[in-house]
Amino acid sequence: MNEIILKVENLSKKFIKKDGTEFWALKDINFELRKGDSLGIIGPNGSGKSTLLKLLSGILKPTTGKIILYGTSASVLDIGTGFHPELTGIENIFLKGELIGKSKKEVNKVIQKIIDFSELADFINEPIKNYSSGMFVRLAFSTLLFFDFDVYFFDEVLSVGDKSFRDKIKEQRNSFLGKKTFVSASHDMTEVLESVQKVCVLKQGIIDFIGDKNKAITKYIFEK
């Protein structure tokens, strides 16, 4: 049996509204993932999907409970973290690698894949401060995909870039199935069915169902 790589125990997140009242965005979330598992997060707006991903990514801190990660992780929510505007695209790839503990030799093994995937070969030696927002996202996302992380967190992954780039992301992400561990939030049920092994349905900050993706999506659609 594959070993556990991510464990979420009694996870809750409370926010304080401007009027001083409490709002619990998530309550007592529990699940665990093993190496190679893929989990889809679905639910209506305000159900806590993005809050959960931000907690898993370390962007937010839990109010109660804990997240135990046995390995390294990367999140699409903070893909530009560690990039320096004055440095070129290629310099930023090496910088990102250094920040996450990769050697130059390790970066060199994947750097051409990153450049090719991003379609930025003609601009890779330009400072990224001169990049358009789309170019920046392509570079950051490509770097995230080709560095070897243990767990990936995606939020509406196919809203990034133009259609051709989204198709490439989809293909690359689907190649992770059964090999990499990832959690992906989406409103697109077809996308969820194609891209993950099991699904968690969030409803008003709690887990309404977690397990078989077909049962989860049926429950979500017919019990809205």
MARBA-3410 file (N, C-alpha, C, O; in Angstrom, 1 decimal):
224
0.8,-1.2,0.0,0.0,0.0,0.0,0.9,1.3,0.0,1.9,1.3,0.7 ~ 0.5,2.2,-0.8,1.3,3.5,-0.9,1.2,4.2,0.5,0.2,4.2,1.2 ~ 2.3,4.9,0.8,2.4,5.6,2.1,1.6,6.9,2.0,1.5,7.5,1.0 ~ 1.1,7.3,3.2,0.4,8.6,3.3,1.4,9.7,3.0,2.5,9.7,3.5 ~ 0.9,10.7,2.2,1.8,11.8,1.9,1.2,13.1,2.4,1.9,14.1,2.6
-0.1,13.2,2.6,-0.8,14.4,3.1,-1.9,13.9,4.1,-2.8,13.1,3.7 ~ -1.9,14.5,5.2,-2.9,14.2,6.2,-3.5,15.5,6.8,-2.8,16.4,7.2 ~ -4.8,15.6,6.7,-5.6,16.8,7.2,-6.4,16.4,8.4,-7.3,15.5,8.3 ~ -6.2,17.0,9.6,-6.9,16.5,10.8,-7.6,17.7,11.5,-7.0,18.7,11.8 ~ -8.9,17.5,11.6,-9.8,18.5,12.3,-9.5,19.9,11.9,-9.4,20.8,12.8
-9.4,20.2,10.6,-9.0,21.5,10.1,-10.2,22.4,10.1,-11.2,22.1,9.5 ~ -10.0,23.6,10.7,-11.1,24.6,10.7,-10.5,26.0,10.5,-9.3,26.2,10.9 ~ -11.2,26.9,9.8,-10.7,28.2,9.6,-11.8,29.2,9.9,-12.9,29.2,9.4 ~ -11.5,30.2,10.8,-12.4,31.2,11.2,-12.0,32.6,10.8,-10.8,32.9,10.9 ~ -12.9,33.4,10.2,-12.6,34.7,9.9,-13.5,35.7,10.7,-14.6,35.3,11.2
-13.0,36.8,11.0,-13.8,37.8,11.7,-14.2,38.9,10.7,-13.4,39.6,10.1 ~ -15.6,39.1,10.6,-16.1,40.0,9.7,-15.9,41.5,10.3,-15.5,41.7,11.4 ~ -16.2,42.4,9.4,-16.0,43.8,9.8,-16.9,44.2,11.0,-16.5,45.1,11.8 ~ -18.0,43.6,11.1,-18.9,43.9,12.2,-18.5,43.2,13.5,-19.2,43.3,14.5 ~ -17.4,42.4,13.5,-17.0,41.7,14.6,-17.5,40.3,14.8,-17.1,39.6,15.8
-18.4,39.9,14.0,-19.0,38.5,14.1,-18.0,37.5,13.5,-17.2,37.8,12.6 ~ -18.2,36.3,14.0,-17.3,35.2,13.5,-18.0,34.5,12.3,-19.2,34.4,12.2 ~ -17.1,34.1,11.3,-17.6,33.3,10.2,-16.6,32.1,10.0,-15.4,32.3,9.8 ~ -17.1,30.9,10.2,-16.3,29.7,10.0,-16.4,29.3,8.6,-17.4,28.7,8.1 ~ -15.3,29.5,7.8,-15.3,29.1,6.4,-15.1,27.6,6.2,-15.6,27.1,5.2
-14.4,27.0,7.2,-14.3,25.5,7.2,-14.4,25.0,8.6,-14.0,25.6,9.5 ~ -15.0,23.8,8.7,-15.2,23.2,10.0,-14.8,21.7,10.0,-15.4,20.9,9.2 ~ -13.9,21.3,10.8,-13.5,19.9,11.1,-13.3,19.1,9.8,-14.0,18.1,9.5 ~ -12.4,19.6,8.9,-12.1,18.9,7.7,-11.1,17.8,8.0,-10.0,18.0,8.6 ~ -11.4,16.6,7.5,-10.5,15.4,7.8,-10.4,14.6,6.5,-11.4,14.2,5.9
-9.2,14.4,6.0,-8.9,13.4,4.9,-7.4,13.1,4.9,-6.6,13.9,5.4 ~ -7.1,12.1,4.1,-5.7,11.8,3.9,-5.5,11.3,2.5,-6.4,10.7,1.9 ~ -4.3,11.6,1.9,-4.0,11.2,0.6,-2.7,10.4,0.6,-1.8,10.7,1.4 ~ -2.6,9.4,-0.2,-1.4,8.6,-0.4,-0.7,9.0,-1.7,-1.3,9.6,-2.5 ~ 0.5,8.5,-1.8,1.3,8.9,-3.0,0.5,8.5,-4.3,0.1,7.3,-4.4
0.4,9.4,-5.2,-0.3,9.1,-6.5,-1.8,9.4,-6.4,-2.5,9.3,-7.5 ~ -2.3,9.7,-5.3,-3.8,10.1,-5.2,-4.0,11.4,-5.8,-3.2,12.3,-5.8 ~ -5.2,11.6,-6.4,-5.7,12.9,-6.9,-7.1,13.1,-6.4,-8.0,12.3,-6.5 ~ -7.3,14.3,-5.8,-8.5,14.7,-5.2,-9.1,15.9,-5.8,-8.4,16.9,-5.9 ~ -10.3,15.9,-6.2,-11.0,17.0,-6.7,-11.9,17.7,-5.6,-12.5,16.9,-4.8
-11.9,19.0,-5.5,-12.7,19.7,-4.6,-13.8,20.4,-5.3,-13.5,21.3,-6.1 ~ -15.0,20.1,-5.0,-16.2,20.8,-5.7,-17.1,21.3,-4.6,-17.1,20.9,-3.4 ~ -18.0,22.2,-5.0,-19.0,22.8,-4.1,-19.4,24.1,-4.6,-18.7,24.7,-5.5 ~ -20.5,24.7,-4.1,-21.0,26.0,-4.6,-20.1,27.1,-4.1,-19.2,26.9,-3.3 ~ -20.3,28.3,-4.7,-19.5,29.4,-4.3,-19.7,29.7,-2.8,-20.8,29.6,-2.3
-18.6,29.9,-2.1,-18.7,30.2,-0.7,-18.7,28.9,0.2,-18.8,29.0,1.4 ~ -18.4,27.8,-0.5,-18.4,26.5,0.3,-17.1,26.3,1.0,-17.0,25.4,1.9 ~ -16.0,27.0,0.6,-14.8,26.9,1.3,-13.6,26.3,0.4,-12.6,26.0,0.9 ~ -13.9,26.1,-0.9,-12.9,25.5,-1.8,-11.6,26.2,-1.8,-10.5,25.6,-1.5 ~ -11.6,27.5,-2.1,-10.4,28.3,-2.2,-9.7,28.4,-0.8,-8.5,28.4,-0.7
-10.5,28.5,0.3,-10.0,28.6,1.6,-9.2,27.4,1.9,-8.1,27.4,2.5 ~ -9.8,26.2,1.6,-9.1,24.9,1.8,-7.8,24.9,1.1,-6.7,24.5,1.6 ~ -7.8,25.3,-0.2,-6.5,25.2,-1.0,-5.5,26.2,-0.4,-4.3,25.9,-0.4 ~ -5.9,27.4,0.0,-5.0,28.3,0.6,-4.4,27.8,1.9,-3.2,28.0,2.2 ~ -5.2,27.0,2.7,-4.6,26.4,3.9,-3.6,25.3,3.5,-2.5,25.2,4.1
-4.0,24.5,2.6,-3.1,23.4,2.2,-1.8,23.9,1.6,-0.7,23.4,1.7 ~ -1.9,25.1,0.9,-0.7,25.7,0.3,0.1,26.5,1.3,1.3,26.9,0.9 ~ -0.4,26.7,2.5,0.4,27.5,3.5,0.2,29.0,3.4,0.9,29.7,4.1 ~ -0.7,29.4,2.5,-1.0,30.9,2.4,-1.8,31.4,3.6,-1.6,32.5,4.0 ~ -2.7,30.5,4.1,-3.5,30.8,5.3,-3.1,29.8,6.4,-2.6,28.7,6.1
-3.2,30.3,7.6,-2.9,29.4,8.8,-4.3,28.9,9.3,-5.2,29.7,9.4 ~ -4.3,27.6,9.8,-5.6,27.1,10.4,-5.9,27.8,11.7,-5.0,28.3,12.4 ~ -7.2,27.9,12.0,-7.6,28.3,13.3,-7.5,27.2,14.3,-7.0,27.4,15.4 ~ -7.9,26.0,13.9,-7.7,24.8,14.6,-7.4,23.7,13.7,-7.6,23.8,12.5 ~ -6.8,22.6,14.2,-6.5,21.4,13.4,-5.1,21.6,12.8,-4.4,22.5,13.1
-4.7,20.6,12.0,-3.4,20.6,11.4,-3.3,19.9,10.1,-4.2,19.1,9.7 ~ -2.3,20.3,9.3,-2.0,19.7,8.0,-0.6,19.1,8.1,0.3,19.8,8.4 ~ -0.5,17.9,7.8,0.8,17.2,7.8,1.2,16.8,6.4,0.5,16.0,5.8 ~ 2.3,17.3,5.9,2.7,17.0,4.6,4.1,16.3,4.6,5.0,16.8,5.2 ~ 4.1,15.1,4.1,5.3,14.4,4.0,6.0,14.5,2.7,6.0,13.6,1.9
6.6,15.7,2.5,7.3,15.9,1.2,7.2,17.4,0.8,7.0,18.2,1.7 ~ 7.5,17.7,-0.4,7.4,19.0,-0.9,6.1,19.3,-1.7,5.5,18.4,-2.2 ~ 5.7,20.6,-1.7,4.5,20.9,-2.4,4.7,22.2,-3.2,5.5,23.0,-3.0 ~ 3.8,22.3,-4.2,3.7,23.5,-5.1,2.3,23.9,-5.3,1.4,23.0,-5.5 ~ 2.0,25.2,-5.4,0.6,25.6,-5.5,0.5,26.6,-6.6,1.4,27.5,-6.8
-0.5,26.5,-7.5,-0.8,27.4,-8.5,-1.2,28.8,-7.9,-1.2,29.8,-8.6 ~ -1.6,28.8,-6.6,-2.1,30.0,-6.0,-0.9,31.0,-5.8,-1.2,32.2,-5.7 ~ 0.3,30.5,-5.7,1.4,31.4,-5.5,2.6,31.1,-6.5,3.7,31.0,-6.1 ~ 2.2,30.8,-7.7,3.2,30.4,-8.7,4.3,31.4,-9.0,5.4,31.1,-9.4 ~ 4.0,32.7,-8.7,5.0,33.7,-9.0,6.0,34.0,-7.8,6.9,34.8,-7.9
5.7,33.3,-6.7,6.6,33.6,-5.5,8.0,33.2,-5.8,8.3,32.1,-6.3 ~ 8.9,34.1,-5.4,10.3,33.9,-5.6,10.9,34.4,-6.9,12.1,34.3,-7.2 ~ 10.0,34.9,-7.8,10.5,35.5,-9.1,10.9,36.9,-8.9,10.2,37.7,-8.1 ~ 12.0,37.4,-9.5,12.5,38.7,-9.4,12.3,39.5,-10.7,12.8,39.0,-11.7 ~ 11.6,40.6,-10.7,11.4,41.3,-12.0,12.6,41.8,-12.7,12.5,41.9,-14.0
13.7,42.0,-12.1,14.9,42.5,-12.7,15.7,41.4,-13.4,16.5,41.7,-14.3 ~ 15.4,40.2,-13.0,16.2,39.0,-13.6,15.5,38.5,-14.9,14.3,38.7,-15.0 ~ 16.2,37.9,-15.7,15.7,37.3,-16.9,14.8,36.1,-16.6,14.9,35.6,-15.5 ~ 14.1,35.6,-17.6,13.3,34.4,-17.5,14.2,33.2,-17.0,13.8,32.5,-16.1 ~ 15.3,33.0,-17.7,16.1,31.9,-17.4,16.8,32.0,-16.0,16.9,31.0,-15.3
17.2,33.2,-15.6,17.7,33.5,-14.3,16.7,33.2,-13.2,17.0,32.7,-12.2 ~ 15.4,33.5,-13.5,14.4,33.3,-12.5,14.1,31.8,-12.4,13.7,31.3,-11.3 ~ 14.3,31.0,-13.4,14.1,29.6,-13.3,15.1,29.0,-12.3,14.8,28.2,-11.5 ~ 16.4,29.4,-12.5,17.4,29.0,-11.6,17.2,29.5,-10.2,17.5,28.8,-9.2 ~ 16.7,30.7,-10.1,16.5,31.3,-8.7,15.4,30.5,-8.0,15.5,30.1,-6.8
14.3,30.2,-8.7,13.2,29.4,-8.2,13.7,28.0,-7.7,13.4,27.5,-6.7 ~ 14.6,27.4,-8.6,15.1,26.1,-8.2,16.0,26.2,-7.0,15.9,25.3,-6.1 ~ 16.8,27.3,-6.8,17.6,27.4,-5.6,16.7,27.6,-4.4,17.1,27.0,-3.3 ~ 15.7,28.3,-4.5,14.8,28.6,-3.4,14.1,27.3,-2.9,13.8,27.2,-1.7 ~ 13.9,26.4,-3.7,13.2,25.2,-3.3,14.2,24.0,-3.1,13.8,22.8,-2.9
15.5,24.4,-3.1,16.5,23.4,-2.8,17.0,22.5,-3.9,17.6,21.5,-3.7 ~ 16.8,23.0,-5.2,17.3,22.2,-6.3,18.7,22.7,-6.7,19.1,23.9,-6.6 ~ 19.6,21.7,-7.1,20.9,22.1,-7.5,20.9,22.6,-8.9,19.9,22.4,-9.6 ~ 21.9,23.2,-9.4,22.0,23.7,-10.8,21.9,22.5,-11.7,21.3,22.6,-12.8 ~ 22.5,21.4,-11.3,22.4,20.2,-12.2,21.0,19.7,-12.3,20.6,19.3,-13.4
20.2,19.7,-11.3,18.8,19.3,-11.3,18.0,20.3,-12.2,17.1,19.8,-13.0 ~ 18.3,21.6,-12.1,17.6,22.6,-12.9,17.9,22.4,-14.4,17.0,22.5,-15.2 ~ 19.2,22.1,-14.6,19.6,22.0,-16.0,18.9,20.8,-16.7,18.7,20.8,-17.9 ~ 18.5,19.8,-15.9,17.9,18.6,-16.5,16.5,18.9,-17.1,16.0,18.3,-18.0 ~ 15.8,20.0,-16.5,14.5,20.3,-16.9,14.3,21.6,-17.5,13.2,22.0,-18.0
15.4,22.4,-17.6,15.2,23.8,-18.0,14.7,23.9,-19.5,13.9,24.8,-19.8 ~ 15.2,23.0,-20.4,14.7,23.1,-21.7,13.2,22.7,-21.8,12.5,23.3,-22.7 ~ 12.8,21.8,-21.0,11.4,21.4,-21.0,10.5,22.6,-20.5,9.5,22.9,-21.1 ~ 11.0,23.3,-19.6,10.3,24.5,-19.1,10.2,25.6,-20.2,9.1,26.1,-20.4 ~ 11.3,25.8,-20.8,11.3,26.9,-21.9,10.4,26.4,-23.0,9.6,27.3,-23.5
10.5,25.2,-23.4,9.7,24.7,-24.5,8.2,24.8,-24.2,7.4,25.2,-25.0 ~ 7.9,24.3,-23.0,6.5,24.3,-22.6,5.9,25.7,-22.5,4.7,25.9,-22.8 ~ 6.7,26.6,-22.0,6.2,28.0,-21.8,6.1,28.8,-23.1,5.4,29.8,-23.2 ~ 6.8,28.3,-24.2,6.8,28.9,-25.5,7.4,30.3,-25.4,7.0,31.2,-26.1 ~ 8.4,30.4,-24.6,9.0,31.7,-24.4,10.5,31.8,-24.8,11.3,32.6,-24.3
10.9,30.9,-25.7,12.3,30.8,-26.0,12.8,32.1,-26.6,14.0,32.5,-26.3 ~ 12.0,32.9,-27.3,12.5,34.2,-27.8,12.6,35.3,-26.8,13.2,36.3,-27.1 ~ 12.1,35.0,-25.6,12.1,36.1,-24.5,12.7,35.6,-23.2,12.7,36.3,-22.3 ~ 13.3,34.4,-23.3,13.8,33.8,-22.0,15.0,34.6,-21.5,15.3,34.4,-20.3 ~ 15.7,35.3,-22.3,16.8,36.1,-21.8,16.5,37.6,-21.6,17.4,38.4,-21.4
15.2,37.9,-21.6,14.7,39.2,-21.3,14.3,39.3,-19.8,13.8,38.3,-19.2 ~ 14.4,40.5,-19.1,14.0,40.6,-17.8,12.4,40.4,-17.7,11.7,40.9,-18.6 ~ 12.0,39.7,-16.7,10.5,39.4,-16.7,9.7,40.6,-16.4,8.5,40.6,-16.5 ~ 10.3,41.7,-16.0,9.5,43.0,-15.8,9.0,43.4,-17.1,8.0,44.2,-17.2 ~ 9.6,43.0,-18.2,9.1,43.3,-19.5,8.1,42.3,-20.1,7.6,42.5,-21.2
7.8,41.3,-19.3,6.8,40.3,-19.8,5.4,40.8,-19.6,5.1,41.6,-18.7 ~ 4.5,40.4,-20.5,3.1,40.6,-20.3,2.6,39.7,-19.1,3.4,38.8,-18.7 ~ 1.5,39.9,-18.6,1.0,39.1,-17.5,0.8,37.7,-18.0,1.1,36.7,-17.2 ~ 0.4,37.5,-19.2,0.3,36.1,-19.8,1.6,35.4,-19.9,1.7,34.2,-19.6 ~ 2.6,36.1,-20.3,4.0,35.5,-20.4,4.5,35.1,-19.1,5.1,34.1,-18.9
4.3,36.0,-18.1,4.7,35.7,-16.7,4.1,34.5,-16.2,4.7,33.6,-15.6 ~ 2.7,34.3,-16.4,2.0,33.2,-15.9,2.5,31.9,-16.6,2.6,30.9,-16.0 ~ 2.8,32.0,-17.9,3.2,30.8,-18.6,4.6,30.3,-18.1,4.8,29.1,-17.9 ~ 5.5,31.3,-17.8,6.8,30.9,-17.3,6.7,30.3,-15.9,7.3,29.3,-15.6 ~ 5.9,31.0,-15.0,5.7,30.5,-13.6,5.1,29.2,-13.6,5.5,28.3,-12.8
4.0,29.0,-14.4,3.3,27.7,-14.4,4.2,26.6,-14.9,4.2,25.5,-14.4 ~ 4.9,26.9,-16.0,5.8,25.9,-16.6,6.9,25.4,-15.6,7.2,24.3,-15.5 ~ 7.4,26.4,-14.8,8.4,26.1,-13.8,7.8,25.2,-12.8,8.5,24.2,-12.3 ~ 6.6,25.5,-12.3,5.9,24.7,-11.3,5.8,23.3,-11.8,6.0,22.3,-11.0 ~ 5.3,23.1,-13.0,5.0,21.8,-13.5,6.2,20.9,-13.6,6.2,19.7,-13.4
7.4,21.4,-14.0,8.5,20.6,-14.4,9.5,20.4,-13.2,10.5,19.6,-13.4 ~ 9.4,21.2,-12.2,10.2,20.9,-11.0,9.5,19.8,-10.3,8.3,19.7,-10.3 ~ 10.3,18.9,-9.7,9.7,17.6,-9.1,9.2,17.8,-7.7,10.0,17.6,-6.8 ~ 8.0,18.2,-7.6,7.3,18.3,-6.3,6.6,17.0,-6.0,6.2,16.2,-6.9 ~ 6.3,16.8,-4.7,5.6,15.6,-4.3,4.1,15.8,-4.4,3.3,14.9,-4.7
3.6,17.0,-4.0,2.2,17.3,-4.0,1.9,18.6,-4.7,2.7,19.6,-4.5 ~ 0.9,18.7,-5.6,0.5,19.9,-6.3,-0.9,20.3,-5.9,-1.8,19.5,-5.7 ~ -1.1,21.6,-5.8,-2.4,22.2,-5.5,-2.8,23.1,-6.6,-2.1,24.1,-6.9 ~ -3.9,22.8,-7.2,-4.4,23.5,-8.4,-5.8,24.2,-8.0,-6.6,23.5,-7.4 ~ -6.0,25.4,-8.5,-7.3,26.1,-8.3,-7.8,26.6,-9.7,-7.2,27.5,-10.2
-8.8,26.0,-10.2,-9.3,26.3,-11.5,-8.2,26.4,-12.5,-8.0,27.4,-13.2 ~ -7.5,25.3,-12.6,-6.2,25.3,-13.4,-6.4,25.7,-14.8,-5.5,26.3,-15.4 ~ -7.5,25.3,-15.4,-7.7,25.6,-16.8,-8.2,27.0,-17.1,-8.7,27.3,-18.2 ~ -8.1,27.9,-16.1,-8.5,29.3,-16.4,-7.2,30.1,-16.7,-7.2,31.3,-16.9 ~ -6.1,29.4,-16.8,-4.8,30.1,-17.0,-4.5,30.1,-18.5,-4.6,29.1,-19.2
-4.1,31.3,-19.0,-3.6,31.4,-20.4,-4.7,31.2,-21.4,-5.9,31.2,-21.1 ~ -4.2,31.2,-22.7,-5.1,31.0,-23.8,-5.5,29.5,-24.0,-4.9,28.7,-23.2 ~ -6.3,29.2,-24.9,-6.8,27.8,-25.1,-5.7,26.8,-25.3,-5.7,25.7,-24.7 ~ -4.8,27.1,-26.2,-3.7,26.2,-26.6,-2.9,25.9,-25.3,-2.4,24.8,-25.1 ~ -2.6,26.9,-24.5,-1.8,26.7,-23.3,-2.6,25.9,-22.3,-2.0,25.1,-21.6
-3.9,26.2,-22.2,-4.7,25.4,-21.2,-4.7,24.0,-21.6,-4.7,23.1,-20.8 ~ -4.8,23.7,-22.9,-4.8,22.3,-23.4,-3.5,21.6,-23.0,-3.5,20.4,-22.6 ~ -2.4,22.3,-23.1,-1.1,21.8,-22.7,-1.0,21.5,-21.2,-0.5,20.4,-20.8 ~ -1.6,22.4,-20.4,-1.6,22.2,-19.0,-2.4,21.0,-18.6,-2.0,20.1,-17.8 ~ -3.6,20.9,-19.3,-4.5,19.7,-19.1,-3.8,18.4,-19.4,-3.8,17.5,-18.6
-3.1,18.4,-20.5,-2.4,17.1,-20.9,-1.3,16.8,-19.9,-1.1,15.6,-19.5 ~ -0.5,17.8,-19.5,0.6,17.6,-18.5,0.0,17.1,-17.2,0.6,16.2,-16.6 ~ -1.0,17.8,-16.7,-1.6,17.5,-15.4,-2.2,16.1,-15.5,-2.1,15.3,-14.5 ~ -2.8,15.7,-16.6,-3.4,14.3,-16.7,-2.3,13.3,-16.7,-2.5,12.1,-16.3 ~ -1.1,13.7,-17.1,0.1,12.7,-17.1,0.5,12.4,-15.6,1.2,11.5,-15.4
0.1,13.3,-14.7,0.4,13.1,-13.3,-0.5,12.0,-12.6,-0.1,11.4,-11.6 ~ -1.6,11.6,-13.3,-2.6,10.7,-12.7,-1.9,9.4,-12.3,-1.3,8.7,-13.1 ~ -2.0,9.1,-11.0,-1.4,7.8,-10.5,0.0,7.9,-10.2,0.6,7.0,-9.6 ~ 0.7,9.0,-10.6,2.1,9.2,-10.4,2.4,10.3,-9.3,3.2,10.1,-8.4 ~ 1.8,11.4,-9.5,1.9,12.6,-8.6,0.7,12.7,-7.8,-0.4,12.3,-8.2
0.8,13.3,-6.6,-0.3,13.5,-5.7,-0.8,15.0,-6.0,0.1,15.9,-5.9 ~ -2.1,15.2,-6.2,-2.5,16.6,-6.4,-4.0,16.8,-5.9,-4.8,15.8,-6.0 ~ -4.2,18.0,-5.6,-5.6,18.4,-5.2,-6.0,19.5,-6.1,-5.2,20.5,-6.3 ~ -7.2,19.4,-6.7,-7.6,20.4,-7.7,-9.0,20.8,-7.4,-9.9,20.0,-7.4 ~ -9.3,22.1,-7.3,-10.6,22.7,-7.2,-11.1,23.2,-8.5,-10.4,23.8,-9.3
-12.4,22.9,-8.8,-13.0,23.3,-10.1,-14.5,23.3,-10.0,-15.1,22.7,-9.2 ~ -15.1,24.2,-10.9,-16.5,24.2,-11.1,-17.0,23.4,-12.2,-18.1,23.2,-12.5 ~ -16.0,22.9,-13.0,-16.3,22.2,-14.3,-16.3,20.7,-14.0,-15.3,20.1,-13.7 ~ -17.6,20.1,-14.0,-17.7,18.7,-13.6,-17.1,17.8,-14.6,-16.5,16.7,-14.2 ~ -17.1,18.1,-15.9,-16.4,17.3,-16.9,-14.9,17.3,-16.6,-14.3,16.2,-16.7
-14.4,18.4,-16.3,-13.0,18.5,-16.0,-12.6,17.7,-14.8,-11.6,17.0,-14.8 ~ -13.5,17.7,-13.8,-13.2,16.9,-12.5,-13.2,15.4,-12.9,-12.4,14.7,-12.4 ~ -14.2,15.0,-13.6,-14.3,13.6,-14.0,-13.1,13.1,-14.7,-12.6,11.9,-14.5 ~ -12.5,13.9,-15.6,-11.4,13.5,-16.4,-10.1,13.6,-15.6,-9.1,12.9,-16.0 ~ -10.0,14.4,-14.6,-8.7,14.7,-14.1,-8.3,14.2,-12.7,-7.2,14.2,-12.3
-9.3,13.6,-12.0,-9.0,13.1,-10.6,-9.6,11.7,-10.4,-10.4,11.2,-11.2 ~ -9.1,11.1,-9.3,-9.5,9.7,-8.9,-10.7,9.8,-8.0,-11.6,8.9,-8.1 ~ -10.7,10.7,-7.1,-11.8,10.8,-6.1,-12.2,12.3,-5.8,-11.4,13.2,-6.2 ~ -13.3,12.5,-5.3,-13.8,13.9,-5.1,-14.3,14.2,-3.7,-15.0,13.3,-3.1 ~ -14.1,15.4,-3.3,-14.6,15.9,-2.0,-15.6,17.0,-2.3,-15.3,18.0,-3.0
-16.8,16.8,-1.8,-17.9,17.8,-1.9,-18.0,18.7,-0.7,-18.2,18.1,0.4 ~ -17.7,20.0,-0.8,-17.8,20.9,0.3,-19.2,21.6,0.3,-19.7,21.9,-0.8 ~ -19.8,21.7,1.5,-21.1,22.4,1.6,-21.1,23.2,2.9,-21.0,22.6,4.0 ~ -21.1,24.5,2.8,-21.1,25.4,3.9,-19.9,25.1,4.9,-20.1,25.1,6.1 ~ -18.8,24.8,4.3,-17.6,24.7,5.1,-17.3,23.3,5.7,-16.4,23.1,6.4
-18.2,22.4,5.4,-18.0,21.0,5.9,-17.9,20.0,4.7,-18.4,20.3,3.6 ~ -17.4,18.8,5.0,-17.3,17.8,3.9,-18.7,17.1,3.9,-19.1,16.4,4.9 ~ -19.4,17.3,2.8,-20.7,16.6,2.6,-20.5,15.2,2.1,-21.3,14.3,2.4 ~ -19.4,15.0,1.4,-19.1,13.6,0.8,-17.7,13.6,0.3,-17.2,14.6,-0.2 ~ -17.0,12.5,0.5,-15.7,12.3,-0.1,-15.5,10.9,-0.5,-15.8,10.0,0.3
-15.1,10.7,-1.7,-15.0,9.3,-2.2,-15.1,9.2,-3.7,-14.6,10.1,-4.4 ~ -15.9,8.2,-4.2,-16.1,7.9,-5.6,-16.5,9.2,-6.3,-17.5,9.9,-5.9 ~ -15.8,9.5,-7.4,-16.1,10.8,-8.1,-17.4,10.8,-8.8,-18.1,11.9,-8.8 ~ -17.9,9.7,-9.3,-19.2,9.7,-9.9,-20.3,9.9,-8.9,-21.3,10.7,-9.1 ~ -20.2,9.3,-7.7,-21.2,9.4,-6.7,-21.1,10.9,-6.1,-22.2,11.5,-5.9
-19.9,11.4,-6.0,-19.8,12.8,-5.5,-20.4,13.8,-6.4,-21.2,14.7,-5.9 ~ -20.2,13.7,-7.7,-20.7,14.7,-8.6,-22.2,14.5,-8.7,-23.0,15.5,-8.8 ~ -22.8,13.3,-8.7,-24.2,13.1,-8.7,-24.8,13.7,-7.5,-25.9,14.4,-7.6 ~ -24.2,13.5,-6.3,-24.8,14.1,-5.1,-24.8,15.6,-5.1,-25.7,16.2,-4.7 ~ -23.7,16.2,-5.7,-23.6,17.6,-5.7,-24.6,18.2,-6.7,-25.2,19.2,-6.3
-24.8,17.6,-7.8,-25.7,18.2,-8.8,-27.2,18.1,-8.4,-27.9,19.0,-8.6 ~ -27.5,16.9,-7.8,-28.9,16.7,-7.4,-29.3,17.1,-6.0,-30.5,17.1,-5.7 ~ -28.3,17.6,-5.3,-28.7,18.0,-3.9,-28.3,19.5,-3.7,-28.1,19.9,-2.5 ~ -28.1,20.2,-4.8,-27.8,21.7,-4.6,-28.9,22.4,-3.9,-28.8,23.6,-3.7
END
